[in-house]
Amino acid sequence: DAEKFGMYLDKVGQQLNEIIDDGIAQIFQSANQVNRENRLDKSQVDKLVNDLTNRGFVFPMDVWVFDFDRSGCMTLLEFKAAMMTALNTRHDNFKFFFRHVRA
């Protein structure tokens, strides 16, 4: 039945979004070992981006365009926007993400 299938797809989509959100939070927290304000400073962001890039992840644009409040730091919400943009613009980034993130 088409309605049940649609509901199933919605449920699977929600589960996928939760896995992605959790994975992005894991990556963010792995770099956020000093700052207790739940922000990454410039050196933490730059190191994280370099580490991910060196492992094959490609950011299609400068991640600092996602520093929406221009604080020079990146919140989880800002980092998530950068990661979601990167994930949605390159299929290989999705492969990398799911190989390297614990669900």
N, CA, C and O atoms as a printed pandas DataFrame, in Angstrom:
     atom_number atom_name residue_name chain_id  residue_number  x_coord  y_coord  z_coord
0              1         N          ASP        A               1    0.845   -1.180    0.000
1              2        CA          ASP        A               1    0.000    0.000    0.000
2              3         C          ASP        A               1    0.891    1.245    0.000
3              4         O          ASP        A               1    1.845    1.328    0.774
4              5         N          ALA        A               2    0.587    2.186   -0.844
5              6        CA          ALA        A               2    1.419    3.374   -1.052
6              7         C          ALA        A               2    1.518    4.230    0.205
7              8         O          ALA        A               2    2.571    4.805    0.481
8              9         N          GLU        A               3    0.445    4.319    0.959
9             10        CA          GLU        A               3    0.461    5.144    2.168
10            11         C          GLU        A               3    1.406    4.560    3.221
11            12         O          GLU        A               3    2.163    5.292    3.858
12            13         N          LYS        A               4    1.355    3.249    3.395
13            14        CA          LYS        A               4    2.254    2.597    4.357
14            15         C          LYS        A               4    3.706    2.746    3.932
15            16         O          LYS        A               4    4.586    2.976    4.761
16            17         N          PHE        A               5    3.947    2.611    2.635
17            18        CA          PHE        A               5    5.304    2.764    2.127
18            19         C          PHE        A               5    5.803    4.193    2.358
19            20         O          PHE        A               5    6.958    4.397    2.732
20            21         N          GLY        A               6    4.946    5.163    2.137
21            22        CA          GLY        A               6    5.311    6.559    2.388
22            23         C          GLY        A               6    5.632    6.795    3.852
23            24         O          GLY        A               6    6.586    7.503    4.173
24            25         N          MET        A               7    4.843    6.207    4.742
25            26        CA          MET        A               7    5.100    6.334    6.174
26            27         C          MET        A               7    6.418    5.666    6.551
27            28         O          MET        A               7    7.170    6.178    7.380
28            29         N          TYR        A               8    6.689    4.522    5.934
29            30        CA          TYR        A               8    7.952    3.826    6.184
30            31         C          TYR        A               8    9.132    4.681    5.736
31            32         O          TYR        A               8   10.125    4.794    6.455
32            33         N          LEU        A               9    9.030    5.281    4.558
33            34        CA          LEU        A               9   10.107    6.146    4.064
34            35         C          LEU        A               9   10.327    7.346    4.975
35            36         O          LEU        A               9   11.468    7.740    5.218
36            37         N          ASP        A              10    9.245    7.929    5.480
37            38        CA          ASP        A              10    9.362    9.042    6.428
38            39         C          ASP        A              10   10.119    8.612    7.678
39            40         O          ASP        A              10   10.990    9.331    8.168
40            41         N          LYS        A              11    9.776    7.434    8.187
41            42        CA          LYS        A              11   10.427    6.920    9.402
42            43         C          LYS        A              11   11.920    6.677    9.148
43            44         O          LYS        A              11   12.759    7.047    9.969
44            45         N          VAL        A              12   12.241    6.063    8.028
45            46        CA          VAL        A              12   13.640    5.801    7.693
46            47         C          VAL        A              12   14.396    7.120    7.502
47            48         O          VAL        A              12   15.547    7.248    7.918
48            49         N          GLY        A              13   13.747    8.087    6.877
49            50        CA          GLY        A              13   14.365    9.403    6.696
50            51         C          GLY        A              13   14.665   10.074    8.022
51            52         O          GLY        A              13   15.719   10.688    8.191
52            53         N          GLN        A              14   13.736    9.959    8.965
53            54        CA          GLN        A              14   13.956   10.525   10.295
54            55         C          GLN        A              14   15.117    9.832   10.999
55            56         O          GLN        A              14   15.934   10.485   11.648
56            57         N          GLN        A              15   15.191    8.507   10.869
57            58        CA          GLN        A              15   16.290    7.762   11.485
58            59         C          GLN        A              15   17.626    8.164   10.868
59            60         O          GLN        A              15   18.622    8.313   11.576
60            61         N          LEU        A              16   17.645    8.338    9.565
61            62        CA          LEU        A              16   18.868    8.766    8.880
62            63         C          LEU        A              16   19.283   10.152    9.360
63            64         O          LEU        A              16   20.464   10.392    9.612
64            65         N          ASN        A              17   18.339   11.052    9.485
65            66        CA          ASN        A              17   18.653   12.402    9.980
66            67         C          ASN        A              17   19.217   12.359   11.389
67            68         O          ASN        A              17   20.133   13.118   11.708
68            69         N          GLU        A              18   18.689   11.486   12.240
69            70        CA          GLU        A              18   19.205   11.345   13.600
70            71         C          GLU        A              18   20.636   10.822   13.595
71            72         O          GLU        A              18   21.474   11.291   14.365
72            73         N          ILE        A              19   20.918    9.852   12.730
73            74        CA          ILE        A              19   22.275    9.313   12.628
74            75         C          ILE        A              19   23.234   10.395   12.165
75            76         O          ILE        A              19   24.333   10.527   12.704
76            77         N          ILE        A              20   22.829   11.167   11.173
77            78        CA          ILE        A              20   23.679   12.244   10.667
78            79         C          ILE        A              20   23.899   13.300   11.746
79            80         O          ILE        A              20   25.031   13.735   11.962
80            81         N          ASP        A              21   22.836   13.715   12.424
81            82        CA          ASP        A              21   22.976   14.709   13.501
82            83         C          ASP        A              21   23.918   14.213   14.593
83            84         O          ASP        A              21   24.776   14.958   15.067
84            85         N          ASP        A              22   23.754   12.953   14.988
85            86        CA          ASP        A              22   24.624   12.381   16.024
86            87         C          ASP        A              22   26.073   12.322   15.549
87            88         O          ASP        A              22   26.993   12.611   16.315
88            89         N          GLY        A              23   26.274   11.952   14.295
89            90        CA          GLY        A              23   27.633   11.879   13.750
90            91         C          GLY        A              23   28.300   13.236   13.697
91            92         O          GLY        A              23   29.477   13.364   14.033
92            93         N          ILE        A              24   27.564   14.247   13.281
93            94        CA          ILE        A              24   28.116   15.603   13.243
94            95         C          ILE        A              24   28.451   16.061   14.656
95            96         O          ILE        A              24   29.495   16.674   14.880
96            97         N          ALA        A              25   27.577   15.767   15.602
97            98        CA          ALA        A              25   27.847   16.127   17.003
98            99         C          ALA        A              25   29.085   15.411   17.522
99           100         O          ALA        A              25   29.867   16.002   18.267
100          101         N          GLN        A              26   29.281   14.148   17.145
101          102        CA          GLN        A              26   30.485   13.400   17.549
102          103         C          GLN        A              26   31.744   14.076   17.022
103          104         O          GLN        A              26   32.721   14.250   17.751
104          105         N          ILE        A              27   31.711   14.455   15.752
105          106        CA          ILE        A              27   32.873   15.105   15.148
106          107         C          ILE        A              27   33.148   16.430   15.852
107          108         O          ILE        A              27   34.295   16.740   16.176
108          109         N          PHE        A              28   32.098   17.206   16.086
109          110        CA          PHE        A              28   32.233   18.500   16.761
110          111         C          PHE        A              28   32.830   18.301   18.151
111          112         O          PHE        A              28   33.788   18.979   18.524
112          113         N          GLN        A              29   32.260   17.367   18.918
113          114        CA          GLN        A              29   32.729   17.140   20.284
114          115         C          GLN        A              29   34.159   16.614   20.331
115          116         O          GLN        A              29   34.888   16.882   21.286
116          117         N          SER        A              30   34.561   15.872   19.312
117          118        CA          SER        A              30   35.944   15.362   19.292
118          119         C          SER        A              30   36.949   16.511   19.205
119          120         O          SER        A              30   38.085   16.374   19.659
120          121         N          ALA        A              31   36.545   17.628   18.632
121          122        CA          ALA        A              31   37.430   18.789   18.519
122          123         C          ALA        A              31   37.234   19.760   19.673
123          124         O          ALA        A              31   38.058   20.652   19.874
124          125         N          ASN        A              32   36.165   19.603   20.425
125          126        CA          ASN        A              32   35.797   20.550   21.473
126          127         C          ASN        A              32   36.205   20.017   22.838
127          128         O          ASN        A              32   35.350   19.724   23.674
128          129         N          GLN        A              33   37.507   19.890   23.065
129          130        CA          GLN        A              33   37.983   19.312   24.310
130          131         C          GLN        A              33   38.395   20.358   25.333
131          132         O          GLN        A              33   38.641   20.020   26.491
132          133         N          VAL        A              34   38.477   21.628   24.929
133          134        CA          VAL        A              34   38.937   22.674   25.834
134          135         C          VAL        A              34   37.818   23.654   26.168
135          136         O          VAL        A              34   37.631   24.016   27.329
136          137         N          ASN        A              35   37.091   24.073   25.171
137          138        CA          ASN        A              35   36.107   25.138   25.297
138          139         C          ASN        A              35   34.796   24.584   25.840
139          140         O          ASN        A              35   34.150   23.770   25.181
140          141         N          ARG        A              36   34.403   25.008   27.009
141          142        CA          ARG        A              36   33.179   24.485   27.636
142          143         C          ARG        A              36   31.920   25.236   27.199
143          144         O          ARG        A              36   30.822   24.893   27.637
144          145         N          GLU        A              37   32.056   26.237   26.358
145          146        CA          GLU        A              37   30.899   27.002   25.905
146          147         C          GLU        A              37   30.226   26.349   24.706
147          148         O          GLU        A              37   29.327   26.942   24.109
148          149         N          ASN        A              38   30.639   25.154   24.348
149          150        CA          ASN        A              38   30.096   24.437   23.203
150          151         C          ASN        A              38   30.324   25.189   21.896
151          152         O          ASN        A              38   29.467   25.229   21.013
152          153         N          ARG        A              39   31.502   25.778   21.810
153          154        CA          ARG        A              39   31.953   26.462   20.601
154          155         C          ARG        A              39   33.361   25.977   20.289
155          156         O          ARG        A              39   34.122   25.605   21.182
156          157         N          LEU        A              40   33.686   25.988   19.013
157          158        CA          LEU        A              40   35.057   25.705   18.604
158          159         C          LEU        A              40   35.712   27.025   18.225
159          160         O          LEU        A              40   35.130   27.827   17.493
160          161         N          ASP        A              41   36.926   27.250   18.727
161          162        CA          ASP        A              41   37.630   28.466   18.327
162          163         C          ASP        A              41   38.286   28.239   16.961
163          164         O          ASP        A              41   38.243   27.136   16.415
164          165         N          LYS        A              42   38.887   29.287   16.425
165          166        CA          LYS        A              42   39.433   29.225   15.070
166          167         C          LYS        A              42   40.455   28.105   14.912
167          168         O          LYS        A              42   40.429   27.388   13.912
168          169         N          SER        A              43   41.346   27.943   15.873
169          170        CA          SER        A              43   42.369   26.901   15.747
170          171         C          SER        A              43   41.751   25.505   15.780
171          172         O          SER        A              43   42.203   24.610   15.065
172          173         N          GLN        A              44   40.723   25.316   16.603
173          174        CA          GLN        A              44   40.046   24.020   16.660
174          175         C          GLN        A              44   39.329   23.713   15.346
175          176         O          GLN        A              44   39.392   22.588   14.850
176          177         N          VAL        A              45   38.650   24.707   14.787
177          178        CA          VAL        A              45   37.948   24.506   13.515
178          179         C          VAL        A              45   38.949   24.225   12.407
179          180         O          VAL        A              45   38.771   23.290   11.626
180          181         N          ASP        A              46   39.998   25.029   12.338
181          182        CA          ASP        A              46   40.995   24.842   11.281
182          183         C          ASP        A              46   41.649   23.463   11.371
183          184         O          ASP        A              46   41.862   22.806   10.352
184          185         N          LYS        A              47   41.965   23.028   12.589
185          186        CA          LYS        A              47   42.560   21.695   12.759
186          187         C          LYS        A              47   41.579   20.603   12.335
187          188         O          LYS        A              47   41.960   19.654   11.650
188          189         N          LEU        A              48   40.332   20.737   12.739
189          190        CA          LEU        A              48   39.312   19.749   12.389
190          191         C          LEU        A              48   39.112   19.682   10.877
191          192         O          LEU        A              48   39.064   18.591   10.308
192          193         N          VAL        A              49   38.996   20.820   10.232
193          194        CA          VAL        A              49   38.824   20.860    8.776
194          195         C          VAL        A              49   40.044   20.243    8.087
195          196         O          VAL        A              49   39.894   19.473    7.139
196          197         N          ASN        A              50   41.246   20.575    8.555
197          198        CA          ASN        A              50   42.456   19.987    7.965
198          199         C          ASN        A              50   42.492   18.481    8.155
199          200         O          ASN        A              50   42.832   17.745    7.229
200          201         N          ASP        A              51   42.144   18.019    9.347
201          202        CA          ASP        A              51   42.123   16.570    9.612
202          203         C          ASP        A              51   41.133   15.862    8.682
203          204         O          ASP        A              51   41.465   14.840    8.082
204          205         N          LEU        A              52   39.926   16.403    8.565
205          206        CA          LEU        A              52   38.921   15.786    7.698
206          207         C          LEU        A              52   39.353   15.832    6.233
207          208         O          LEU        A              52   39.184   14.858    5.500
208          209         N          THR        A              53   39.905   16.954    5.816
209          210        CA          THR        A              53   40.360   17.104    4.428
210          211         C          THR        A              53   41.487   16.129    4.117
211          212         O          THR        A              53   41.509   15.522    3.046
212          213         N          ASN        A              54   42.414   15.979    5.041
213          214        CA          ASN        A              54   43.528   15.050    4.831
214          215         C          ASN        A              54   43.072   13.603    4.751
215          216         O          ASN        A              54   43.779   12.754    4.206
216          217         N          ARG        A              55   41.895   13.319    5.291
217          218        CA          ARG        A              55   41.353   11.956    5.250
218          219         C          ARG        A              55   40.404   11.746    4.067
219          220         O          ARG        A              55   39.868   10.651    3.895
220          221         N          GLY        A              56   40.190   12.790    3.246
221          222        CA          GLY        A              56   39.412   12.623    2.035
222          223         C          GLY        A              56   38.090   13.357    1.982
223          224         O          GLY        A              56   37.404   13.313    0.961
224          225         N          PHE        A              57   37.718   14.031    3.056
225          226        CA          PHE        A              57   36.470   14.795    3.070
226          227         C          PHE        A              57   36.719   16.124    2.367
227          228         O          PHE        A              57   37.770   16.736    2.561
228          229         N          VAL        A              58   35.772   16.576    1.557
229          230        CA          VAL        A              58   35.949   17.805    0.793
230          231         C          VAL        A              58   34.885   18.821    1.194
231          232         O          VAL        A              58   33.688   18.555    1.094
232          233         N          PHE        A              59   35.334   19.979    1.646
233          234        CA          PHE        A              59   34.421   21.081    1.917
234          235         C          PHE        A              59   34.331   21.926    0.655
235          236         O          PHE        A              59   35.354   22.398    0.159
236          237         N          PRO        A              60   33.119   22.129    0.123
237          238        CA          PRO        A              60   32.971   22.838   -1.149
238          239         C          PRO        A              60   33.218   24.341   -1.050
239          240         O          PRO        A              60   33.353   25.018   -2.069
240          241         N          MET        A              61   33.279   24.863    0.177
241          242        CA          MET        A              61   33.521   26.288    0.373
242          243         C          MET        A              61   34.173   26.491    1.725
243          244         O          MET        A              61   34.244   25.567    2.534
244          245         N          ASP        A              62   34.639   27.677    1.963
245          246        CA          ASP        A              62   35.255   28.015    3.238
246          247         C          ASP        A              62   34.230   27.835    4.356
247          248         O          ASP        A              62   33.141   28.405    4.298
248          249         N          VAL        A              63   34.572   27.052    5.361
249          250        CA          VAL        A              63   33.620   26.787    6.442
250          251         C          VAL        A              63   33.276   28.048    7.224
251          252         O          VAL        A              63   32.246   28.097    7.896
252          253         N          TRP        A              64   34.116   29.055    7.144
253          254        CA          TRP        A              64   33.862   30.272    7.927
254          255         C          TRP        A              64   32.685   31.082    7.406
255          256         O          TRP        A              64   32.223   31.993    8.094
256          257         N          VAL        A              65   32.184   30.779    6.211
257          258        CA          VAL        A              65   30.954   31.453    5.766
258          259         C          VAL        A              65   29.775   31.028    6.643
259          260         O          VAL        A              65   28.729   31.677    6.641
260          261         N          PHE        A              66   29.949   29.938    7.390
261          262        CA          PHE        A              66   28.898   29.445    8.277
262          263         C          PHE        A              66   29.023   30.002    9.698
263          264         O          PHE        A              66   28.242   29.637   10.577
264          265         N          ASP        A              67   29.988   30.874    9.925
265          266        CA          ASP        A              67   30.095   31.581   11.210
266          267         C          ASP        A              67   29.092   32.730   11.155
267          268         O          ASP        A              67   29.460   33.890   10.969
268          269         N          PHE        A              68   27.828   32.385   11.319
269          270        CA          PHE        A              68   26.727   33.308   11.065
270          271         C          PHE        A              68   26.774   34.565   11.922
271          272         O          PHE        A              68   26.396   35.645   11.468
272          273         N          ASP        A              69   27.238   34.425   13.161
273          274        CA          ASP        A              69   27.281   35.598   14.034
274          275         C          ASP        A              69   28.632   36.317   13.986
275          276         O          ASP        A              69   28.858   37.281   14.717
276          277         N          ARG        A              70   29.524   35.837   13.118
277          278        CA          ARG        A              70   30.855   36.441   12.922
278          279         C          ARG        A              70   31.634   36.567   14.235
279          280         O          ARG        A              70   32.319   37.561   14.477
280          281         N          SER        A              71   31.513   35.547   15.062
281          282        CA          SER        A              71   32.171   35.560   16.372
282          283         C          SER        A              71   33.626   35.102   16.298
283          284         O          SER        A              71   34.392   35.319   17.236
284          285         N          GLY        A              72   34.007   34.475   15.195
285          286        CA          GLY        A              72   35.345   33.903   15.114
286          287         C          GLY        A              72   35.408   32.515   15.731
287          288         O          GLY        A              72   36.460   31.876   15.736
288          289         N          CYS        A              73   34.280   32.054   16.249
289          290        CA          CYS        A              73   34.125   30.705   16.792
290          291         C          CYS        A              73   32.987   30.041   16.030
291          292         O          CYS        A              73   32.233   30.700   15.313
292          293         N          MET        A              74   32.875   28.735   16.195
293          294        CA          MET        A              74   31.807   28.024   15.509
294          295         C          MET        A              74   31.010   27.217   16.522
295          296         O          MET        A              74   31.565   26.425   17.283
296          297         N          THR        A              75   29.693   27.432   16.517
297          298        CA          THR        A              75   28.792   26.656   17.371
298          299         C          THR        A              75   28.476   25.336   16.669
299          300         O          THR        A              75   28.796   25.145   15.495
300          301         N          LEU        A              76   27.851   24.446   17.401
301          302        CA          LEU        A              76   27.429   23.179   16.804
302          303         C          LEU        A              76   26.463   23.436   15.647
303          304         O          LEU        A              76   26.556   22.780   14.610
304          305         N          LEU        A              77   25.542   24.378   15.813
305          306        CA          LEU        A              77   24.583   24.688   14.749
306          307         C          LEU        A              77   25.299   25.186   13.482
307          308         O          LEU        A              77   24.955   24.783   12.371
308          309         N          GLU        A              78   26.283   26.052   13.656
309          310        CA          GLU        A              78   27.044   26.564   12.512
310          311         C          GLU        A              78   27.855   25.446   11.858
311          312         O          GLU        A              78   27.914   25.344   10.632
312          313         N          PHE        A              79   28.481   24.609   12.692
313          314        CA          PHE        A              79   29.266   23.492   12.168
314          315         C          PHE        A              79   28.371   22.513   11.424
315          316         O          PHE        A              79   28.747   21.987   10.376
316          317         N          LYS        A              80   27.181   22.272   11.973
317          318        CA          LYS        A              80   26.240   21.370   11.314
318          319         C          LYS        A              80   25.860   21.912    9.936
319          320         O          LYS        A              80   25.763   21.143    8.979
320          321         N          ALA        A              81   25.649   23.196    9.824
321          322        CA          ALA        A              81   25.308   23.790    8.520
322          323         C          ALA        A              81   26.443   23.577    7.522
323          324         O          ALA        A              81   26.197   23.266    6.357
324          325         N          ALA        A              82   27.681   23.745    7.975
325          326        CA          ALA        A              82   28.834   23.519    7.091
326          327         C          ALA        A              82   28.913   22.054    6.670
327          328         O          ALA        A              82   29.140   21.753    5.499
328          329         N          MET        A              83   28.726   21.147    7.624
329          330        CA          MET        A              83   28.806   19.721    7.318
330          331         C          MET        A              83   27.667   19.275    6.402
331          332         O          MET        A              83   27.891   18.507    5.466
332          333         N          MET        A              84   26.456   19.748    6.662
333          334        CA          MET        A              84   25.321   19.361    5.824
334          335         C          MET        A              84   25.506   19.853    4.389
335          336         O          MET        A              84   25.151   19.160    3.436
336          337         N          THR        A              85   26.061   21.047    4.245
337          338        CA          THR        A              85   26.344   21.561    2.903
338          339         C          THR        A              85   27.360   20.666    2.209
339          340         O          THR        A              85   27.192   20.318    1.040
340          341         N          ALA        A              86   28.415   20.294    2.932
341          342        CA          ALA        A              86   29.446   19.430    2.349
342          343         C          ALA        A              86   28.879   18.048    2.020
343          344         O          ALA        A              86   29.193   17.483    0.972
344          345         N          LEU        A              87   28.056   17.508    2.899
345          346        CA          LEU        A              87   27.473   16.189    2.656
346          347         C          LEU        A              87   26.537   16.200    1.456
347          348         O          LEU        A              87   26.505   15.244    0.681
348          349         N          ASN        A              88   25.785   17.268    1.301
349          350        CA          ASN        A              88   24.792   17.330    0.231
350          351         C          ASN        A              88   25.358   17.752   -1.117
351          352         O          ASN        A              88   24.664   17.659   -2.130
352          353         N          THR        A              89   26.589   18.209   -1.151
353          354        CA          THR        A              89   27.174   18.623   -2.432
354          355         C          THR        A              89   28.121   17.584   -3.027
355          356         O          THR        A              89   28.469   17.666   -4.205
356          357         N          ARG        A              90   28.539   16.603   -2.218
357          358        CA          ARG        A              90   29.468   15.576   -2.718
358          359         C          ARG        A              90   29.065   14.202   -2.210
359          360         O          ARG        A              90   29.038   13.958   -1.004
360          361         N          HIS        A              91   28.756   13.319   -3.130
361          362        CA          HIS        A              91   28.380   11.950   -2.780
362          363         C          HIS        A              91   29.508   11.245   -2.013
363          364         O          HIS        A              91   29.244   10.492   -1.077
364          365         N          ASP        A              92   30.759   11.489   -2.408
365          366        CA          ASP        A              92   31.889   10.857   -1.728
366          367         C          ASP        A              92   31.989   11.288   -0.272
367          368         O          ASP        A              92   32.484   10.527    0.559
368          369         N          ASN        A              93   31.527   12.495    0.056
369          370        CA          ASN        A              93   31.528   12.925    1.455
370          371         C          ASN        A              93   30.575   12.067    2.289
371          372         O          ASN        A              93   30.875   11.743    3.438
372          373         N          PHE        A              94   29.428   11.701    1.713
373          374        CA          PHE        A              94   28.502   10.817    2.434
374          375         C          PHE        A              94   29.160    9.469    2.690
375          376         O          PHE        A              94   29.042    8.922    3.787
376          377         N          LYS        A              95   29.843    8.936    1.703
377          378        CA          LYS        A              95   30.527    7.650    1.896
378          379         C          LYS        A              95   31.559    7.766    3.007
379          380         O          LYS        A              95   31.627    6.910    3.890
380          381         N          PHE        A              96   32.362    8.822    2.964
381          382        CA          PHE        A              96   33.379    9.057    3.998
382          383         C          PHE        A              96   32.708    9.146    5.373
383          384         O          PHE        A              96   33.142    8.500    6.327
384          385         N          PHE        A              97   31.661    9.939    5.462
385          386        CA          PHE        A              97   30.975   10.175    6.729
386          387         C          PHE        A              97   30.498    8.865    7.348
387          388         O          PHE        A              97   30.726    8.621    8.533
388          389         N          PHE        A              98   29.846    8.031    6.568
389          390        CA          PHE        A              98   29.295    6.800    7.115
390          391         C          PHE        A              98   30.351    5.732    7.375
391          392         O          PHE        A              98   30.110    4.802    8.145
392          393         N          ARG        A              99   31.506    5.849    6.749
393          394        CA          ARG        A              99   32.605    4.932    7.070
394          395         C          ARG        A              99   33.304    5.318    8.359
395          396         O          ARG        A              99   33.872    4.458    9.032
396          397         N          HIS        A             100   33.275    6.596    8.716
397          398        CA          HIS        A             100   34.085    7.076    9.830
398          399         C          HIS        A             100   33.310    7.500   11.069
399          400         O          HIS        A             100   33.919    7.836   12.084
400          401         N          VAL        A             101   31.990    7.492   11.010
401          402        CA          VAL        A             101   31.186    7.907   12.151
402          403         C          VAL        A             101   30.513    6.683   12.762
403          404         O          VAL        A             101   29.985    5.829   12.050
404          405         N          ARG        A             102   30.537    6.613   14.066
405          406        CA          ARG        A             102   29.873    5.508   14.776
406          407         C          ARG        A             102   28.395    5.848   14.930
407          408         O          ARG        A             102   28.029    6.906   15.442
408          409         N          ALA        A             103   27.568    4.930   14.479
409          410        CA          ALA        A             103   26.108    5.162   14.599
410          411         C          ALA        A             103   25.592    4.586   15.900
411          412         O          ALA        A             103   24.399    4.677   16.186
